[in-house]
Amino acid sequence: MSVQRLRRPLLLATLALLPACRSGDDPKAADDAEKACVAGDAGACETAVRLLEERCYRRETAACARVAKLYLAGRTGRIEKVRAVQAYERGCDAGDGAACNNAGAAYARADLAKAEKYRLKSCDLGFADGCTQAAGLLRDREDPASKAQAEALAARAKEIYNKSCAAGDPLGCFGLGMAVRMDSEDRAQQLFREAMTLWQKRCDTGDLYACYRVGIAYGEESGVPIDYERSKRMLDDACTKGHRDSCAELGHLFKSSDDKSDDARGAELLERACLAGIEERQPCREAGFMFAAGEGVPADKARGIRLLENGCGLGDDWCCFKLGSMLLEGDGVPANPARGAELTESANGLEFRVVEVKRGTSMVDPSLTAFGIPESSLTPTKAAAGQELVFVALEARRTAEKARLPVRKMYLIDAAGKLFENHAPGDTRFGDKPLERREYLFKVPLGTRPIKLKLELGGVTLDLPPVKGA
């Protein structure tokens, strides 16, 4: 769901014009209300939002960032991303480069022109990540002028990162490491080590964000030796002490574990992060789908729907489409075709056609060739005893410029209505190109006669042509 589709009455729009609302002049009052709000006092949340909004309208950038965080965490009773973005925009107007970058991120899916505008302003204000993101947007264009501007922005990012790193900022060292990695892995690792040394010192003094960054590094071998157990311990400690991004990261580690008994712990951690309004690593998407579909945990559709609602409020298209699909089908929730259609309306303008279906016992997995790996270098996937493989090629044509449809899973449906899930699911999206071909491989019992293909999201079901092969 895009930022533009989230509509909320702007009740606070006149705060800056009301002299009676100047109680925010007392910083301690806002601080105390914010602390009580985070601790669970709903009345304090109302006060904190009001006081921080007053200060944000008076161009206090820190207040804008703080009230945006309250909106994203649902502290007003529901997640309000539109208001959070408006707070970021006000912070940006007041000269906060990080706020500009956050506003740009919010518009990245819905309005590329605005995303570029805010990223560029972020860069102009000396925020290196804004330069990096703006460069990425411009590199996607074909014209030489945009390519040249992208290179200039990348060079500017390196300058800012370098200056920040020299001043002892671990974010600067890490950012510079990422920027130079393509040219020199050795130099990048040296910078990552500098960043980790600085973050470790901060972690030792109780800085939970620093502990989070070091915990991630031990899981990725960025500047420190790989140590999964230490990574988990550090993330678990930070999560327990209230750092919800650490909960999201740790939840993914448990969810991706080969030990399926870890799934329940992963779902609980992702849920905790989702309910705190965390967007990084899509905890609402991951936990919401797990509970809605009973993936690794007992199905709890009511719990899943709550998480999907949160994720949709944060602007996650996958959450909106999953929720919309459940409402369209009455899946664990009373059917609501009107809202279901609204949540999935951006799929309008996509035309789908199944162009090929074939069966066999040995085929190259198309999920690998999609990454550009030559088919000749791949070992074919072989069907197990009593099974066979079904290959399906799907074509999507975009007839409306903004039409998009998230993809998570595909299902084959046989004549009895039994569903067979695509064995290599992944989050992608139709509509990014005017015409796309996607290929999928399914493992099914020998003799299965599939008649339909169902997209998990958007309520799309397609008839299959006759299946070729033995």
N, C-alpha and C positions, 0 to 999 in steps of 0.2 A: 504494500500500500504506500503510495507516495505521500510526501508531505502535503501536497496540494489537496489530497482527498480527505484529509483529516480536518473536519470542520468543527470549531468550538467557538462559542460566543466570547468576544474579547472584553470580558468584564473589567479587566484591569487597565484598559487602554487610556483612561483619563487620570490615572494615579498621579502622574507628573504635574497635572494641572490643579490638584486639590491641595491647598495649603493645610487643610485640616489633617492630612495624612502625613505630616512631617515627623511623626513619632520615630521614624527610622533614623533620625539624626543621632539616636543613641545606639552605637554599634553593639553594645553589650546586650541590648534587648533583642536584637536580631540573632546574635550568637546564641543566647540562652534558648530562644524559641526554636532555633534550628536544631540544637542538641536534643531538646525535648521531643521534637518532631521525629528525628531519626530513632529515638528511643521508643516511639510508638504512640505519642500523644497527638491525636488527630486535631484537637483544638490548637495546640502549639503549631501544627503544620500550617493552619490557616493564618496564624499570626506571622510565622516566619516568611511565608510567601508574600504576604502584604508588605512587610517591612523590607524584605530584600528587593521586591519589585520597585518600591519607592526609590531605593538607593540605585538600582539599575537604571531607572529612568533619569536619575541625576548623573548618569555616566560613570558610575563606579563599577569598573569592569569585573572586579572580583565578585560583587553581588550578583551580576548577571550570570556568571558561571555557576554560582551556588544555587540560584533559584532555578536555573535550567536543570540542574541535577535533581532537585526536588520534583520537578515536573516529570522527568523521565523515570523517577523511582515510584511514581504514582502516589506521591504524598498528599495530593489533593483529593484522593478517592479514586482516581483513575489515571492512567498514563496519558499525559498531554504533550505529545511531541510538538505540535504546532506552537504551543506557548514556549516550549523549551527552545525551539528554533528562533522564535521572535526575540527571546532573551539573548541568544547568541548573536543575532543580528544587531541588537542594540549595543552589546559589548564590542562587536566589530566596529560599529560606527564610532565608538568611543576610543578606538585605537588598540584593541586587544587582538593580536594576530592569531592566538589560539582559538578565540571565539570565531574569527573569520573562517578558520580551517574547519571548525565544527559545523558551521553553517554550510560550508561547501560540501561537507560529507553528507549532510542531510538532504541536499538537493541533487546528489550524484546520480540517483536513479530517475528522478522526476523531471529535472530541469538542468540540462548540461550547461546551458548558458549562465545560469545563476551559480552553478557549482564552480564554473571556471572563474567567474567574477570574484567570488569570495576566496577562492584559492589564490588567485593573483594578488588580491588585496592583503591576504595573510602573508604572502611572500614579501610584498612591499613594506609590510610592517616588521619584517625581520624574523618571521617564523619559518624555519627551514622546511618543516614538513609541508607547509603550504606550497613552497617552491617545488618540492618533489612531486606533490600530487598534481599541481598545475602542469608540470612538465609531462606527466603521464597522460593527461587529457589531450595535450597538444600533439604528442607523438602519434596518437591515433589518427591524426589527419594526414592527408597525402601531400599537401602543398609544401614546397620548400621553406616558405616563410615560417610556417608553424613548426616545422622540424628544427629550424634554426633557433626559434624562440624557446623551444623545449630544451635545447642544449644549453642555452644561456641561463635558463631557470635552474637546470641541474647544476651548472657551475656555481650559480648564486647559492644554492642549497649547500654545496660543499664548503663555501666560504663561511657561511653562518655556522654550520656544524663545527668546522675547524676552530673558529673563534670561541664557540661555546665549550668545546672540549678542552681547549687550552685554559679556560677559566675554571675547569674542574666540574663541569656538568656532564654526568654520565650519559644523559640523553643525546648530547652533542657528539660524544665519542661513539656511541652506538650508531647514531644516524650517519655519521661519516663512514663508519665501517660498512654499513649497508650500501652507501653511495659508491665506495671504491671497490666493492667486492668483485664486480665483473672484471675489473682490471688487475686486481691483485688479491688473491685469497689470503696470502701471508700478511699483507698490510691490514686487511679487514680483521683478521683474527687478533692482531696486535691491538687494534682499537677496541675490539670486543673485550679483550682482557683488561684494558684500561677502564672501560665502562663497568665491568663486573667488580673490579677492585673498589671503585668508588661506590657502587651500589651495595657491596657487602659491608663497607664501613657504615653506610647509612642504615642498613638492615640491623646491624649490631646495636644501633642506638634506638631501635624500635620503629623505624620507618617501614610500614607494611608494603607500600608500593615498591620500595627497593627490594624487599624480600621476595615479592612477587616476580620481579624481573630476574633476580638471581635464580629463583626456582625454575622459571622457564628456561633459562640458559643451561641449567644442568640437564634438562630434558632434550635440549637441541644441540648441545656441544658448541655453544657460542661463547668463546673466550674462557671456558672452563671445561674440564674433562666430563664426558658423559657419565651421569650418575642418576638413573631413574628413581632410585629409592630416596636419594637426597632431594631430588626435585619434588617428589610427592610430599616428603616431610615438610619442606619449606612452604609449599603451597597450602598444605593442610593447616599448618600453624597460622599462616596469614588469614586463611579463610575462617578458621575458628575465632580469630580475633576481630573479624568483621570486614575483611577485605573481600568484597564479593567477586571482583574479577578473578581472584585466586580460586574462588569456588568454581567459577566457570571453567577455568583451565584444568583444575583438578578433576572436575566432572568429565571432561573430555578424555583425560588419561584413563579413568576407570572405564568409561564407555568403550574405548578402543582396545581395552585389555583382551587378551586371548581367553582369559578366565571369565566366563559368562556370569559367574556369581558376582562379579564386580558391577554388573549393569545397574542393579538397584541402587547401589551407592552413587554411581555416576548420575543416575536420574535425579536423586535427591539433591545432589550438589548443584546440578544444572537448574533445577527448580528454584533453589534458594537464590541463585544468581539472577534468574529471570524475574522473580518477584521483587528483587531490588532494582530492577530497571536496567540491568547490564545488557549492552548491545554486543560488545566484543565477543566473538566466538559463538554468537547466536544461541545462547542457552535456552531461550524460549522455544525456538524451533526444535532443538534437539530433544528437550524434555517433553515438549508438547506432543510431538509425533510419537515418542516412546509410550506415553500414557494413553494417547488416543488410539494407538494401534496395538498396544500390548507388546511392544518390542523390548524384550529383555526384562520386562516388569509386568505384573498383572495389569490387564487393561483397566483403566479408570478414566472413562471418557469425560466425566465432569471435571476431573482434575486436569486432563489434557486440554479441554476447551478453555479453562481459565488461563492456562499458560499460552495457548494460541491467541487468546484475546489480548494478553499482555504484549506478545510479540507483534501482533498486528498493529496495536497502538504505537509500538516503537517503529513501525514502518517496514517490517519484514514481510515481503511479498509471499514467501512460502507459508508463513503463519496465516496470512489473510486468505490465501487460496485454500489451504487445508480446512480452515474454519468454514469458509464459504462452501466448500464441497460437502462438508458434514451437514451444513444447514440445508443444502439442496436435496440431500438424500435422507435427511432425518436420521443421521447416524449418531445415536447416543444423545440426541438433542431433538426437541420438537422441530419438525421441518419448517423452514422459513424461506421459501423460494425467493421472496423479494430481497431479503438481506443477503442471501447466498449469491444471487445474481449480481448484487452491488459489489460484493467483495471479490467477485471473479470477473467483473466487467472488462478489465483490461485485456482479457483474452479475446474479446470481440475484435475481429479484424485479422484473425489467423485462420487459414484454411488448411486442414490436414488431409493427407492421402497416404494410405499404405501402398507402397510401390512394389514390394517384393516380400514373399514369405517362402522359406524353404526349410527342410528338415534334414537331419543327418546325425551321425554319431561322432564326427570329428570336424571341428570348425575353429578358425581363428577368432578370438574374442574381439569384436569390433570396438569395445571400450578401450582397447590398447591401440588399435590402428588410428583411432580418433585423435590420439596424441602425436600422430606423425611417425610412429614407429613402423618401419617397413614390414609388410606382412611376411616377407620371405625370412625375416629374422626371428619370427615368433613361433613358439611351440603351440600347435593347435590344442584347444580344449577338447577333451574326450568325454563322452557320456559314460556314466557309471553303468553297471549291470542293471538291466531293467529300465533304463532311462534313454532318452534321446534329446537332441538339441533342436531348438526351433529358432531360426534367424528371422528377424523382422526389420525391414527398412521403411522408415517413415519420412515423409516429406511435409514440410510446413512452409506455406507461402503467406507472407505478411501483406495484407491489403490496406491496413491503417498504420500510419507512421508510428504511433505509440503503443501498438498492440504488443503485449508480452504475456507469456505464460510460464511460470516456474515449473520445473520438472524435478521430481524426486524419485519416483518409481513408476514402472510400467507393469501392467498385468496382462497376461493372456487369459481369456475366459473360454472354457469349453461349453459344449451344448448343455451340460448339467448345471452351469453357472459357477463351476469351481474356478478359483483364481490361482494363477501361477505367477509368482513375482519374478521380475527381472533380477538375475543373480548378481549384478554389479551396479547397484543404484548409486547415484551421485547427484548432487544439486547443480543443475544447469538451468537454462532458460531458452525457450523458443522466442523468436521475434527480434533478436539482436541483428539478424541479417534478413534481407528481403526474401531469400529462398534458402532453406536449409534441409539437409538430409541427415537423419540420425539413424543409427543401426543398433539393434539390441539383440541379445542372446538369452534364451530361456532354457532351463533344464526342466523337462517334463517326463512323466511316466511314459514308457513305450506305448505307442498307439493312441496317444492323446490327439484329439481332433479340435484344435482351437478354432473358434469362430469369430472372436472379437478381440480387440486390443483396447485396454482401458488406461487412460492417464490418471494417475492418482489424484491430481489436482485439477480443478476447473470443471469437473463433471463431464469430461470428454470421453466418449466411447466410440470406437470405429469398427466397422465390419471388416473382416479379413477376406482377401481373395483366396482362391484355392491354394493349398500348400503344395509346393514342389518338393520332389525328393522321394526317397524310399519310404 
